[in-house]
Amino acid sequence: MRSDEPRRGADHNVMREVNRSLVLALVKEGGPVSRASIARSTTLAKPTVSAIVDELIAEGLVREIGPGSTAVSGGRPPILLEFNARSLLVVGVHIGARRTTIAIGDATGEEIVRSELATPGLGTAPAEVLRQVAAEALDAIAGAGLKGAKIAAVGAVLPGLTDFHAGVCLLAPNLGWRDVPVRDLLAAALHDAPVYVHNAGQAAAVAENLEGAGERVGDLALLYTGTGLSAGILSDGRVFHGVGGTAGEIGHNAVPGNAEPCNCGKIGCLETLASGPAIVRAAQRAGLDGLDAREVTAAAHNGDAVARGVIEEVGEHLGLAASWLINAYNPALVVVGGGLAAIGDLLLDPLRAAAARHTLAPALRGVEIRASKLGPDAEVRGAVLLALQHSETYYRVVFRA
């Protein structure tokens, strides 16, 4: 065998996948279409198109829907093709500190069914939690009449540090997890479906970018604040993971003079000053004992001056976080997401003012800070959209996330 024949074989396989990707993308995005129109659009030979289409039909990805209009020149009407959106499923899983949400979507990302369950307590082994999540997902699929449909990809989203490349949850203090092989455990429980692990900030950033406040801005930073504080960074529309997959953990940067212990085990993290628990602690220091974050927020909206001061204080700390993101990444847009975003202008006004004070003027120029549009749906919707982007490597060369 000549030494260049393996290389030629590999090149042939790549070209075959490129051609397959082109054909399937045209059917998915431009259908109903005929084989002849695909050949014209791609400049592929008609026999090549027919072979690819026959393969896609055999796999259930494409189906024939009948004849189209006869051409002006006469002849037999073409058989039209359309993408079978339910031939593949994508699963989005958001494991929150209290609730876990599972959304099943079709191959276009359109949601088919959603299910929720209480996240098991801190004493429950992560493997058992993930087994319950997988069982709930399979039950949801079966309940929607889709039993037997192939799961193309699963987006698993967690509130903590994740190593995307290894599929591991490195640390999720509010779940009590450390070094949990989420990808492997969840894949095993879902019949070896491909699983991709992201943190909540990354998922929310993708969802807001594609369907919410982000308006498909390529360079976007999402400040994710709720029980904890993190950020999701999009660079040219892609999630910025960093070399170890942990990019965006802005909440664990230390604030000089802050001696508050953090759940991560360190002292002085920004998260201890700019999160839901931080509202409770600030309220206690101000004499508002026994109130949770929602009650403090309600009191602030009702005109309580002390509660209002607490919210403003937390907003200023979030503004510091926003300034770090703007100075470091120079995004076109900062979206404030997570549970605290629902507080509205009581939080956002001091946040914007503090960000302006702490950001370099050239970096701040043109940057807008907006609240999330998707609210509590952002994480699970992001999980679905990330799963969809990963699944599209099945027929596309470029992977966005």
Secondary structure, DSSP 8 states (H G I E B T S, - for coil): --TTHHHHHHHHHHHHHHHHHHHHHHHHHH-SEEHHHHHHHH---HHHHHHHHHHHHHTTSEEEEEE----TT-S---EEEEE-GGGEEEEEEEE-SSEEEEEEEETT--EEEEEEEE---TTS-HHHHHHHHHHHHHHHHHHTT-TT-EEEEEEEEESSEEETTTTEEEEETTTTEEEE-HHHHHHHHTTT--EEEEEHHHHHHHHHHHHSTTTT-SSEEEEEESSSEEEEEEETTEE---TTS-TT-GGGSB-TT---B-TTS-BSBGGGTSSHHHHHHHHHHTT-TT--HHHHHHHHHTT-HHHHHHHHHHHHHHHHHHHHHHHHH--SEEEEESGGGGGTHHHHHHHHHHHHHHS-HHHHTT-EEEE-SSGGGHHHHHHHHHHHHHHGGGT-S----
